Amino acid sequence: MIFSNLLIAGAAIAQCFLTYIILGVSTNYYILLIEGSSTLLLYNFSLYLSKPQNPANSPYARTRWVFGHIHWFWMCTILAIGVMLYALLHVHMRTLAYLLFVGVISVSYSFPLIRVKGKRMGLRQIPGVKLFYIALVWSLSSVGLPVIELWAEGIPVNWWVANYLGLLKILFLLICTLPFDIRDMEQDSYYHLKTIPTMIGEHRAKLACYGMIVLHTILVLLAPYSFAVKLGLILTNVSVLAVLYFLIFRHVRGYHRVYLLDLALIVQCAVTCVVYYI
């Protein structure tokens, strides 16, 4: 589930579904299909672009597994393309235009579009951008995509609530993404990527995670949401804090432990839904 990017695709679907719950509108399942399939394609595309010359000799377990099971990689990719094309037939043109905009932003992260000193590079090489870029793209897709489709359908949207949710989503994604950069400090240094942890150090990066959880909790308490939604989001924050302190940051080099934060994106949706519907 982790190596094939199916977990992160499921997380994208969960975060998109959570947007419908918070906005209090009916779920458009075609949007969920687009969100999941496009996320899978984006992560597969990024992974394929970073393919080393000899994947079998890579020091990284994920690289060895993916290119050692390339048939599974292409099967998931082709299936995702089919699902996405099917779902795209059921959304408005404005949504398609918005998807094109988000897609260009997403692809430009890994694709070498910028020429610096005669060498092409992607946005991921810009110092400190990686973390915020990922969080922004996730917010644009998991919040912006449902909102744009609702607007195109003529369904009233509370723009204040939607924009506030977009901000909260960015912050929560920063919380869930920063530990990956802490774990990948050695790998990012190898690829000459200047991430937040490599710039400020591991200890300060961990403190930043804790600080963002506190800030996110405060913003949730101030949010124009129902009590049930607030409770679900805060319970998730408490869980994430416990996982960071007792599991991940005590064994930050542990590969699979960090992926509990991908699972947290699903748990946040599940916990909020349970509290909301109860």
Stockholm file with secondary structure:
# STOCKHOLM 1.0

chainA/1-278         MIFSNLLIAGAAIAQCFLTYIILGVSTNYYILLIEGSSTLLLYNFSLYLSKPQNPANSPYARTRWVFGHIHWFWMCTILAIGVMLYALLHVHMRTLAYLLFVGVISVSYSFPLIRVKGKRMGLRQIPGVKLFYIALVWSLSSVGLPVIELWAEGIPVNWWVANYLGLLKILFLLICTLPFDIRDMEQDSYYHLKTIPTMIGEHRAKLACYGMIVLHTILVLLAPYSFAVKLGLILTNVSVLAVLYFLIFRHVRGYHRVYLLDLALIVQCAVTCVVYYI
#=GR chainA/1-278 SS CTTTTHHHHHHHHHHHHHHHHHHTCCCCHHHHHHHHHHHHHHHHHHHHHTCCSCGGGCSCHHHHHHHHSHHHHHHHHHHHHHHHHHHHTTSCHHHHHHHHHHHHHHHHHHSCCEEETTEEECGGGSTTHHHHHHHHHHHIIIIIHHHHHHHHTTCCCCHHHHHHHHHHHHHHHHHHHHHHHHHTHHHHHHTTCCCHHHHHCHHHHHHHHHHHHHHHHHHHHHSSSCHHHHHHHHHHHHHHHHHIIIIITTSTTCHHHHTHHHHHHHHHHHHHHHHHHC
#=GC SS_cons         CTTTTHHHHHHHHHHHHHHHHHHTCCCCHHHHHHHHHHHHHHHHHHHHHTCCSCGGGCSCHHHHHHHHSHHHHHHHHHHHHHHHHHHHTTSCHHHHHHHHHHHHHHHHHHSCCEEETTEEECGGGSTTHHHHHHHHHHHIIIIIHHHHHHHHTTCCCCHHHHHHHHHHHHHHHHHHHHHHHHHTHHHHHHTTCCCHHHHHCHHHHHHHHHHHHHHHHHHHHHSSSCHHHHHHHHHHHHHHHHHIIIIITTSTTCHHHHTHHHHHHHHHHHHHHHHHHC
//
